[in-house]
Amino acid sequence: MDFALNEQQRMIQSLARDFAEKTLRPRAREIDRTSEWPADIVEGLAKLGFLGLPYPQEYGGAGADYLSYVLAVEEMSRVAMVGGALIAIGALSEEALFTFGTEEQKRQHLPPLLRGEHMGIFAFTEPGTGSDPRAITSVAKPDGDSYLISGEKTFASLAPGAKVAVIFAKDETEQVTAFIVDPLAPGFTIGKHWETMGLRGSGTSPSSWPMSGCRRRISWARRGGASTSCSTPSMWGS
Ligand SMILES: Cc1cc2nc3c(=O)[nH]c(=O)nc-3n(C[C@H](O)[C@H](O)[C@H](O)COP(=O)(O)OP(=O)(O)OC[C@H]3O[C@@H](n4cnc5c(N)ncnc54)[C@H](O)[C@@H]3O)c2cc1C
């Protein structure tokens, strides 16, 4: 097996190292001290295409591969964990949408995420559960052609820069299901970020809601599960 990096991977690694040393390193201590959301670093990563590295260009990604993504995370994290976290935690919602989203959901939500115009929250962990998905208590109740989702999450990273959220709740079948939600919508409350010991600057925050109105459910069709979509809510456009 050939473990050598190809030319594109070496180029991305070198670009990442350059950004990490010249842009991230001078900011690292301040971010660690204040834990403030590093909008300038997000913008820099976005300009280099690092917030959508392994995804196809047709969805706004850089069209590179997963090894390039790992190299970028590695180079950033070597200098400051937050740099790697912005890329890697961002990939949680991106990957969920890319792997399980319908074509329409991908075309609507991936381009701004992959171009780094805004971030996505991946809200799985709750105050009472992290490792055990079965213990999730957030619920999504059918409400006409929409869902009423209520619950509380914690450790929702990237919240300060997010305009889309993939949140997990138990639906009417008691299955844990992902919903695409607008975190700026009324009813979605995001608290002040936690003062964590590590991963500072990642905007890791508590969030809670009851929210009513139609929310789109991420299709699980590719895994053979049910693919249920509710009708398009006005806040998401057509
Ligand atoms: C900075 C930060 C950012 C985060 N960002 C996000 C985010 O964006 N979105 C999100 O959803 N979550 C996020 N998380 C949450 C993270 O994913 C959880 O902390 C993690 O899933 C563990 O859950 P927990 O903290 O409840 O620990 P617990 O599940 O309570 O686990 C505590 C300890 O018990 C061990 N343990 C648990 N179950 C078992 C078992 N069955 N057998 C043996 N050992 C076990 C664990 O390994 C761990 O050492 C973030 C956390 C941090 C600290």
The ligand as a Gaussian input file, in Angstrom:
#p B3LYP/6-31G(d) Opt

LIG

0 1
 C      -15.707000      21.167000      23.799000
 C      -16.800000      20.198000      23.455000
 C      -17.493000      20.349000      22.268000
 C      -18.555000      19.489000      21.962000
 N      -19.276000      19.699000      20.821000
 C      -20.381000      18.954000      20.592000
 C      -21.234000      19.230000      19.478000
 O      -20.973000      20.128000      18.666000
 N      -22.372000      18.496000      19.344000
 C      -22.705000      17.494000      20.211000
 O      -23.748000      16.872000      20.025000
 N      -21.897000      17.191000      21.261000
 C      -20.762000      17.903000      21.469000
 N      -19.960000      17.618000      22.553000
 C      -20.361000      16.560000      23.459000
 C      -19.532000      15.318000      23.342000
 O      -19.808000      14.660000      22.131000
 C      -19.893000      14.504000      24.592000
 O      -19.220000      15.121000      25.665000
 C      -19.543000      13.077000      24.450000
 O      -20.446000      12.480000      23.551000
 C      -19.577000      12.337000      25.786000
 O      -20.790000      12.544000      26.409000
 P      -20.843000      12.987000      27.962000
 O      -20.004000      14.213000      28.130000
 O      -22.276000      13.058000      28.385000
 O      -20.123000      11.837000      28.737000
 P      -20.755000      10.449000      29.221000
 O      -21.540000       9.824000      28.126000
 O      -21.431000      10.677000      30.541000
 O      -19.439000       9.624000      29.455000
 C      -18.600000       9.860000      30.604000
 C      -17.484000       8.851000      30.610000
 O      -18.019000       7.513000      30.677000
 C      -17.554000       6.746000      29.585000
 N      -18.645000       5.881000      29.117000
 C      -19.866000       6.273000      28.698000
 N      -20.613000       5.207000      28.350000
 C      -19.847000       4.122000      28.550000
 C      -20.058000       2.734000      28.371000
 N      -21.223000       2.242000      27.925000
 N      -19.041000       1.898000      28.667000
 C      -17.858000       2.374000      29.124000
 N      -17.597000       3.688000      29.317000
 C      -18.576000       4.545000      29.037000
 C      -17.135000       7.748000      28.512000
 O      -16.118000       7.214000      27.674000
 C      -16.602000       8.897000      29.353000
 O      -15.274000       8.685000      29.732000
 C      -18.890000      18.444000      22.855000
 C      -18.158000      18.273000      24.035000
 C      -17.134000      19.133000      24.337000
 C      -16.383000      18.926000      25.628000

